Amino acid sequence: MDDEGARTPRQDRWRDIWQLHIPLVVVLLVCAALTVIEARRATEGVWRAWWYMFEWPVFGLFAIWVWHRYRTEGNVARSMVQRWRDRVEEYEAEAPPPEPAASPIPDDPELLAWQEYADDLKRREPPGGPA
C-alpha cells in the first residue's frame, strides 16, 4: 500500500482472486461433485438422495449469487449500512422543520413560592446530612 493507504488495481485484483474467485471455484467443485454422488445414489434406489441431488445445485447457485453481490457491491453489510444512511438523509431532508421550543412556563406564584421554599430548605439543611 502507498502512503495514503489506497490499494492499487493489482492488489485489488489479487485480493479478488483469493477472496472471491478461488472460494467460488472450490464451492462450485464441491457442489458439482456432491451432485454427481447423490445422482448415483438416487439411481441406486436411495430415495432421499433425490432431494440432495437437487439441493447441491441450489447451493451452487446461491454461492454464485453471493459472489456476484460481493463483486458488484463489495461488503454486503457495508452496502446495507450505506443504504440506510442514504434513506435517513432522505427522510431528514423531507421532514418538516422542527417546531419552535415551547414558550417558558408563565410565572405561577405558587410555583415560585415552592421553588423559594425548596432553595431555602437546601440552604438550611443541605442534602446528605447535617452541615
Buried (B, 14 or more C-beta within 10 A) or exposed (E): EEEEEEEEEEEEEEEEEEEBEEBBEEBBEBBEEBBEBBBEBBEEEEEEBBEBBEBBBEBBEEBBEBBEEBEEEEEEEEBEEEEEEEEEEEEEEEEEEEEEEEEEEEEEEEEEEEEEEEEEEEEEEEEEEEE
